[in-house]
Amino acid sequence: MDKWFGSKISASGSFKVKGFFLLGSLLLGQALISATENWPRFRGNNGDGSADCHIPSEWKTQHYRWSLPLEEYGHGSPAVWGNRVFLNTSADKGKTRTILCVNARSGEIEWTRSYASKTHKTHRYNSFASSTPALDDKRVYSVWGHASELRASAHDHQGKLLWEKDLGGVTGGHGFGVSPIVHQDLLIVPNDQEKGGGSHYALDVATGEIRWQVPRASKRLTYSTPCVFTSPKGSHELIFTNWWLGFTSLSPQTGKLLWELSVFGRPHSERAISSPIVAGDLVLGVCGFTTLDKHLVAIRPASASQDGQAREIWRMEETMPHIPTPLISGNRLYLWADSGVITCLRPQTGEKVWKARVEGVKDTFFGSPVRAGNKIICVSAYGQVVIIEDGEAFKQLGVTNLETVCRSTPALANGDLYLRTSEQLLCVRGDQASAN
């Protein structure tokens, strides 16, 4: 095996824990026992972005469990399994790429694994570590790509390299940023490329061997993370979005195409960055172009339709997000646009409940909203944490200015919130006493 991972960086080297924020760590043990939840991929379980925890509406010093300064850079979001937080980072313009494992109780680094890579062209808002790790109870999976390679790896939770696989290069001037997911015994790695030539892959989680590969006739590099739809009969299907191909459904075990529906605009180039989500018997996906049209489309998959055909049910094209992923909470669908305009709809019909702009924040939103109990949380590109009430009317509860770049999405696990900024990894304590 050509091992490209493995160099260990000391916790006392380029990463140091800021002891000032460890005041509440002794109280965390009991909270972890009573409120343990995993956050195993980008935006949590199946990308639904939700957890039943209590996060304060505004963050002050006493609300932080710990803060870990990061000298290596990236925009990928944290993933959490039990007492460990996992993160991808990079240094030297992508020439060094690192997997970081942090103790969720204390913020201390448990291990790091680094490898040599290559620099490449990226969009000015992208980074060399924009992918979020995927997790299961045994392993952490990371994916990195540039023009000459697409590398997937698996380590156990203690940092031992288990396998690695090169799936070929990634074509696209904006740089790599897609995140993998785990489904049963498979690691799903999407790879829609610019002007075609890419494939979607399923790798065996235990060995890294390719179980199936599906060539893609995509025309644009895609950043959306797939989700899993469960049919009324209990069968599973993988849902992908792409500008040219629209929604694609594949059998998880074989890669067989179940259905495909092109629903996004083709008069000009668009890109799928926001990830698809499940809303009952519908799947919702977003595609668009930064300065032109953006579409949210609701599809009823073939397996949930009476006539066995996948169909568009409704769409919305007014003030839609391009980068943030939609969020479902019961009978409310939140569409947090990049501009800070939030639209709340009924997910089954598209009926508007309310629409409002966040108050007092003039910034762009690149991270996606998450739901912590009865609060919706989203972080702006320059670190303003906006929290609103999950309800039938717009109510802004608080804003915390972190005064730093933040282009990632919070993780909710162990009853707490974990957030990566350009400078640090934060843990915000979420308990009854502090959730005001």
C-alpha positions as CSV (number, residue, x, y, z in Angstrom):
1,M,0.0,0.0,0.0
2,D,1.3,3.4,-0.9
3,K,0.9,5.2,2.4
4,W,0.5,8.9,2.1
5,F,-1.0,9.5,5.6
6,G,0.6,8.9,8.9
7,S,2.8,11.8,10.2
8,K,1.7,12.8,13.7
9,I,1.7,16.4,14.8
10,S,2.1,17.0,18.5
11,A,-0.7,18.6,20.4
12,S,1.8,21.0,21.8
13,G,2.9,22.1,18.3
14,S,0.7,23.9,15.8
15,F,-2.5,23.3,17.7
16,K,-3.0,24.5,21.3
17,V,-6.0,24.5,23.6
18,K,-7.0,27.8,25.1
19,G,-7.3,26.8,28.7
20,F,-9.5,29.8,29.5
21,F,-12.5,28.1,28.1
22,L,-12.1,24.8,29.9
23,L,-14.0,26.0,33.0
24,G,-17.0,23.9,32.2
25,S,-15.3,20.7,31.1
26,L,-15.8,18.9,34.4
27,L,-19.5,19.3,34.0
28,L,-19.5,17.8,30.6
29,G,-19.2,14.2,31.6
30,Q,-22.7,14.0,33.0
31,A,-24.2,15.9,30.0
32,L,-22.5,13.5,27.6
33,I,-24.1,10.5,29.4
34,S,-27.6,12.0,29.3
35,A,-27.5,13.7,25.8
36,T,-25.2,11.7,23.6
37,E,-25.9,12.2,19.9
38,N,-23.7,11.7,16.9
39,W,-23.2,14.1,14.0
40,P,-21.8,11.6,11.4
41,R,-21.5,13.7,8.2
42,F,-22.1,17.2,6.8
43,R,-25.3,18.5,8.5
44,G,-25.7,15.5,10.8
45,N,-27.9,12.5,10.4
46,N,-28.9,12.2,6.7
47,G,-28.2,15.9,6.4
48,D,-31.3,16.9,8.4
49,G,-29.4,19.4,10.5
50,S,-31.4,18.9,13.7
51,A,-30.8,17.8,17.3
52,D,-32.8,18.2,20.5
53,C,-30.5,20.3,22.5
54,H,-30.5,23.7,24.2
55,I,-28.1,26.3,22.9
56,P,-27.9,29.9,24.3
57,S,-29.3,32.6,22.0
58,E,-26.2,34.8,22.5
59,W,-22.8,33.5,23.4
60,K,-20.8,35.0,26.2
61,T,-17.6,33.7,27.9
62,Q,-19.4,31.4,30.3
63,H,-21.2,29.6,27.5
64,Y,-18.0,28.2,26.0
65,R,-16.7,24.8,27.1
66,W,-13.4,25.3,25.2
67,S,-11.8,26.9,22.3
68,L,-9.0,25.3,20.2
69,P,-6.9,27.7,18.0
70,L,-6.3,26.3,14.5
71,E,-3.1,27.3,12.7
72,E,-4.1,25.2,9.7
73,Y,-7.0,26.4,7.5
74,G,-10.2,25.1,6.0
75,H,-13.9,25.6,5.7
76,G,-15.0,22.0,6.2
77,S,-17.5,21.5,9.0
78,P,-16.9,19.3,12.1
79,A,-18.3,15.8,12.5
80,V,-18.8,14.1,15.9
81,W,-19.0,10.6,17.1
82,G,-19.3,10.0,20.9
83,N,-16.5,11.9,22.6
84,R,-14.5,12.7,19.5
85,V,-14.8,15.7,17.1
86,F,-13.2,15.2,13.6
87,L,-12.1,18.0,11.2
88,N,-10.2,18.3,8.0
89,T,-7.5,21.1,7.8
90,S,-4.8,22.2,5.4
91,A,-1.6,24.2,5.3
92,D,0.9,25.7,2.8
93,K,-1.9,26.2,0.2
94,G,-3.0,22.6,0.2
95,K,0.5,21.0,0.1
96,T,-0.2,19.6,3.6
97,R,-3.6,18.2,4.5
98,T,-4.5,16.9,7.9
99,I,-7.2,15.0,9.7
100,L,-7.7,16.3,13.3
101,C,-9.3,14.4,16.2
102,V,-10.3,16.5,19.2
103,N,-11.7,15.3,22.6
104,A,-15.3,16.6,22.9
105,R,-15.0,16.8,26.6
106,S,-11.9,18.9,27.0
107,G,-10.9,20.3,23.6
108,E,-7.6,18.5,23.8
109,I,-6.2,17.0,20.6
110,E,-6.2,13.2,20.6
111,W,-4.4,12.7,17.3
112,T,-3.6,14.2,13.9
113,R,-2.7,12.6,10.7
114,S,-1.1,14.6,7.9
115,Y,0.1,13.9,4.3
116,A,1.7,15.7,1.4
117,S,-0.5,16.9,-1.4
118,K,-0.5,19.5,-4.2
119,T,-1.7,23.0,-4.4
120,H,-4.3,23.9,-7.0
121,K,-6.6,26.6,-8.2
122,T,-9.7,27.3,-6.0
123,H,-12.5,29.8,-5.8
124,R,-11.5,32.8,-3.6
125,Y,-14.2,31.6,-1.1
126,N,-13.1,28.0,-1.2
127,S,-10.3,26.4,0.8
128,F,-8.1,23.3,0.5
129,A,-10.0,21.6,3.3
130,S,-13.7,22.3,2.6
131,S,-14.9,18.7,2.8
132,T,-16.5,17.3,6.0
133,P,-15.5,13.9,7.3
134,A,-18.0,11.0,7.4
135,L,-18.2,8.7,10.4
136,D,-19.5,5.4,11.6
137,D,-18.9,3.6,14.9
138,K,-15.5,2.3,13.8
139,R,-14.0,4.7,11.3
140,V,-13.5,8.3,10.1
141,Y,-13.5,8.8,6.4
142,S,-11.9,11.8,4.6
143,V,-11.8,12.7,0.9
144,W,-9.5,15.2,-0.8
145,G,-9.2,16.1,-4.5
146,H,-7.2,18.0,-7.1
147,A,-6.5,17.7,-10.8
148,S,-4.4,14.5,-10.6
149,E,-6.0,12.6,-7.7
150,L,-9.2,12.0,-5.6
151,R,-8.1,10.3,-2.4
152,A,-10.4,8.6,0.1
153,S,-9.1,7.2,3.3
154,A,-10.3,5.5,6.5
155,H,-8.8,5.6,9.9
156,D,-10.1,4.1,13.1
157,H,-11.2,6.4,15.8
158,Q,-7.8,6.1,17.5
159,G,-6.0,7.3,14.3
160,K,-4.7,4.1,12.7
161,L,-4.8,4.1,8.9
162,L,-7.0,1.3,7.7
163,W,-7.1,1.9,4.0
164,E,-6.7,4.5,1.3
165,K,-7.9,4.7,-2.4
166,D,-7.1,7.0,-5.3
167,L,-10.2,7.5,-7.5
168,G,-8.5,9.7,-10.0
169,G,-8.5,13.5,-10.5
170,V,-11.1,16.3,-10.1
171,T,-11.7,18.7,-12.9
172,G,-13.0,22.2,-12.0
173,G,-11.4,25.6,-11.4
174,H,-13.3,26.3,-8.2
175,G,-11.5,23.5,-6.3
176,F,-12.7,20.4,-4.5
177,G,-15.2,20.6,-1.7
178,V,-17.7,17.7,-1.8
179,S,-18.3,15.6,1.3
180,P,-18.8,11.8,1.5
181,I,-21.5,9.9,3.4
182,V,-21.7,6.5,4.9
183,H,-24.7,4.2,4.1
184,Q,-24.6,0.8,5.8
185,D,-21.4,-0.9,4.6
186,L,-20.6,1.7,1.9
187,L,-18.8,5.0,1.7
188,I,-20.5,7.1,-1.0
189,V,-18.1,9.5,-2.8
190,P,-19.8,11.9,-5.3
191,N,-17.6,13.3,-8.1
192,D,-19.5,15.3,-10.6
193,Q,-16.9,17.2,-12.6
194,E,-16.7,20.2,-14.9
195,K,-17.5,19.2,-18.5
196,G,-18.2,15.6,-17.5
197,G,-15.8,12.7,-16.9
198,G,-16.5,12.2,-13.3
199,S,-18.2,9.2,-11.5
200,H,-20.1,8.5,-8.3
201,Y,-18.4,5.8,-6.2
202,A,-19.4,3.3,-3.5
203,L,-16.4,2.0,-1.5
204,D,-16.5,-0.9,0.9
205,V,-16.1,0.7,4.3
206,A,-13.9,-2.1,5.6
207,T,-11.4,-2.4,2.7
208,G,-11.8,0.7,0.5
209,E,-12.5,-1.5,-2.6
210,I,-14.8,-0.1,-5.2
211,R,-18.2,-1.8,-5.0
212,W,-19.6,0.2,-7.9
213,Q,-18.8,3.2,-10.1
214,V,-21.4,5.2,-12.0
215,P,-20.0,7.5,-14.8
216,R,-21.7,10.9,-14.9
217,A,-22.5,13.1,-17.8
218,S,-22.4,16.2,-15.7
219,K,-21.3,19.6,-17.1
220,R,-20.5,21.4,-13.9
221,L,-18.4,20.6,-10.8
222,T,-20.9,19.9,-8.0
223,Y,-20.6,20.5,-4.2
224,S,-23.9,19.1,-2.9
225,T,-23.8,16.1,-0.4
226,P,-26.2,13.3,-1.2
227,C,-29.0,12.1,1.1
228,V,-30.9,8.8,1.5
229,F,-34.6,8.6,0.7
230,T,-36.6,5.7,2.2
231,S,-39.6,4.6,0.1
232,P,-43.0,3.8,1.7
233,K,-42.0,0.1,1.3
234,G,-38.8,0.6,3.2
235,S,-36.2,0.5,0.4
236,H,-33.4,3.0,0.3
237,E,-32.2,5.2,-2.6
238,L,-29.3,7.6,-2.9
239,I,-30.4,11.1,-4.0
240,F,-27.9,13.4,-5.8
241,T,-28.3,16.8,-7.3
242,N,-26.5,18.3,-10.3
243,W,-27.3,21.3,-12.5
244,W,-27.4,19.4,-15.9
245,L,-28.8,16.1,-14.7
246,G,-31.1,17.4,-12.0
247,F,-32.1,14.8,-9.4
248,T,-30.6,11.4,-9.7
249,S,-31.6,8.3,-7.7
250,L,-29.3,5.3,-7.4
251,S,-29.6,2.0,-5.7
252,P,-27.1,2.1,-2.8
253,Q,-26.1,-1.6,-3.1
254,T,-25.6,-1.8,-6.9
255,G,-25.4,1.8,-8.2
256,K,-28.3,1.1,-10.6
257,L,-30.1,4.2,-11.9
258,L,-33.6,4.1,-10.4
259,W,-34.8,7.4,-11.9
260,E,-33.5,10.8,-13.0
261,L,-35.3,14.1,-13.5
262,S,-33.7,17.2,-15.0
263,V,-35.5,20.1,-13.4
264,F,-33.0,23.0,-13.2
265,G,-32.6,25.8,-15.7
266,R,-30.5,25.2,-18.7
267,P,-30.4,28.6,-20.5
268,H,-27.2,29.4,-18.7
269,S,-24.7,27.5,-16.4
270,E,-25.7,26.8,-12.8
271,R,-24.2,24.9,-10.0
272,A,-25.6,22.6,-7.2
273,I,-23.9,23.6,-4.0
274,S,-26.7,23.3,-1.5
275,S,-27.4,19.7,-0.5
276,P,-30.7,17.8,-1.1
277,I,-32.9,16.9,1.9
278,V,-35.8,14.6,2.6
279,A,-39.2,16.1,3.5
280,G,-41.6,13.2,4.1
281,D,-42.4,11.6,0.7
282,L,-40.5,14.4,-1.1
283,V,-36.9,15.3,-1.8
284,L,-35.9,18.9,-2.1
285,G,-33.0,20.3,-3.9
286,V,-31.5,23.7,-4.9
287,C,-29.5,24.8,-7.9
288,G,-28.6,28.2,-9.3
289,F,-26.0,30.7,-10.3
290,T,-24.6,33.4,-8.0
291,T,-26.0,36.4,-9.8
292,L,-28.8,34.8,-11.8
293,D,-31.7,32.3,-11.2
294,K,-31.9,30.0,-8.2
295,H,-34.4,27.3,-7.9
296,L,-35.8,25.1,-5.1
297,V,-37.6,22.1,-6.5
298,A,-39.6,19.5,-4.6
299,I,-39.7,16.0,-6.2
300,R,-41.8,13.0,-5.3
301,P,-39.5,10.0,-6.0
302,A,-40.8,7.2,-8.3
303,S,-41.0,4.8,-5.3
304,A,-43.4,7.2,-3.5
305,S,-45.6,8.0,-6.5
306,Q,-48.8,6.2,-7.3
307,D,-47.9,5.9,-11.0
308,G,-44.3,4.9,-10.3
309,Q,-42.8,8.0,-12.0
310,A,-40.7,10.7,-10.3
311,R,-42.5,14.0,-10.6
312,E,-42.0,17.7,-9.7
313,I,-44.5,18.7,-7.1
314,W,-43.7,22.4,-6.6
315,R,-40.9,24.9,-7.0
316,M,-39.9,28.3,-5.6
317,E,-37.6,30.7,-7.4
318,E,-37.9,33.9,-5.3
319,T,-35.0,34.8,-2.9
320,M,-33.7,31.2,-2.8
321,P,-30.4,30.1,-1.3
322,H,-27.5,29.2,-3.5
323,I,-25.0,27.8,-0.9
324,P,-27.0,27.2,2.4
325,T,-28.9,23.9,2.5
326,P,-32.6,24.1,3.4
327,L,-33.8,23.0,6.8
328,I,-36.9,21.0,7.8
329,S,-38.6,21.3,11.2
330,G,-41.9,19.5,11.3
331,N,-44.3,21.3,9.0
332,R,-41.9,24.2,8.4
333,L,-39.2,24.5,5.7
334,Y,-36.6,27.2,6.2
335,L,-34.8,28.6,3.2
336,W,-31.9,30.8,4.5
337,A,-30.7,32.7,1.5
338,D,-27.1,33.8,1.1
339,S,-28.3,37.4,1.4
340,G,-29.8,36.8,4.9
341,V,-33.4,36.7,3.7
342,I,-35.2,33.8,5.3
343,T,-38.3,32.2,3.8
344,C,-40.5,29.8,5.8
345,L,-42.7,27.5,3.7
346,R,-44.9,24.4,4.1
347,P,-42.7,21.6,2.8
348,Q,-45.4,19.6,1.1
349,T,-47.0,22.4,-0.8
350,G,-44.6,25.4,-0.9
351,E,-47.2,27.6,0.8
352,K,-45.5,30.6,2.3
353,V,-45.7,31.0,6.1
354,W,-43.5,34.0,6.5
355,K,-40.5,35.8,5.0
356,A,-38.1,38.2,6.7
357,R,-34.5,39.5,6.6
358,V,-32.2,38.9,9.6
359,E,-31.9,42.0,11.7
360,G,-28.7,44.0,12.2
361,V,-26.5,41.7,10.1
362,K,-25.2,42.9,6.7
363,D,-23.3,39.9,5.5
364,T,-23.4,36.9,3.3
365,F,-24.2,33.4,4.6
366,F,-22.2,30.4,3.3
367,G,-22.9,28.1,6.2
368,S,-26.2,26.2,6.4
369,P,-28.8,26.5,9.2
370,V,-29.2,23.9,11.8
371,R,-32.0,23.4,14.4
372,A,-31.1,23.0,18.1
373,G,-34.4,22.3,19.9
374,N,-36.7,25.3,19.2
375,K,-33.9,27.5,17.8
376,I,-32.6,27.8,14.2
377,I,-28.9,28.8,14.0
378,C,-26.9,30.1,11.0
379,V,-23.5,31.7,10.9
380,S,-22.5,34.4,8.4
381,A,-19.3,34.4,6.3
382,Y,-17.6,36.8,8.7
383,G,-18.7,35.2,11.9
384,Q,-22.0,36.6,13.0
385,V,-24.1,33.8,14.6
386,V,-27.8,34.5,14.1
387,I,-30.3,32.6,16.1
388,I,-34.1,32.7,15.4
389,E,-37.0,31.0,16.9
390,D,-38.4,27.9,15.2
391,G,-42.0,29.1,14.8
392,E,-44.9,30.3,12.8
393,A,-43.6,33.9,12.8
394,F,-40.2,35.4,12.4
395,K,-38.5,36.1,15.8
396,Q,-34.8,36.9,16.0
397,L,-33.5,35.8,19.4
398,G,-29.9,36.9,19.3
399,V,-26.7,37.6,17.4
400,T,-23.1,36.8,18.5
401,N,-20.3,38.4,16.6
402,L,-17.2,36.1,16.5
403,E,-15.3,38.7,14.6
404,T,-13.6,36.1,12.3
405,V,-14.3,34.4,9.0
406,C,-16.6,31.4,9.2
407,R,-17.7,29.5,6.1
408,S,-18.7,26.2,7.8
409,T,-21.9,24.8,9.4
410,P,-22.3,24.0,13.1
411,A,-22.4,20.4,14.4
412,L,-24.8,19.5,17.2
413,A,-23.8,16.5,19.4
414,N,-23.5,15.5,23.1
415,G,-26.0,18.3,23.8
416,D,-23.4,20.9,22.6
417,L,-22.6,22.9,19.5
418,Y,-19.3,22.6,17.7
419,L,-18.3,25.3,15.2
420,R,-15.2,25.8,13.1
421,T,-14.1,29.3,12.1
422,S,-11.0,30.3,10.2
423,E,-9.1,30.6,13.5
424,Q,-10.5,28.1,16.0
425,L,-12.7,25.2,16.8
426,L,-15.3,26.2,19.4
427,C,-17.5,24.2,21.7
428,V,-20.6,26.0,23.1
429,R,-22.2,24.4,26.1
430,G,-25.8,23.5,25.6
431,D,-27.6,22.8,28.8
432,Q,-30.8,23.9,30.5
433,A,-29.0,26.4,32.7
434,S,-27.3,28.3,29.9
435,A,-30.0,28.1,27.2
436,N,-31.4,31.6,27.5
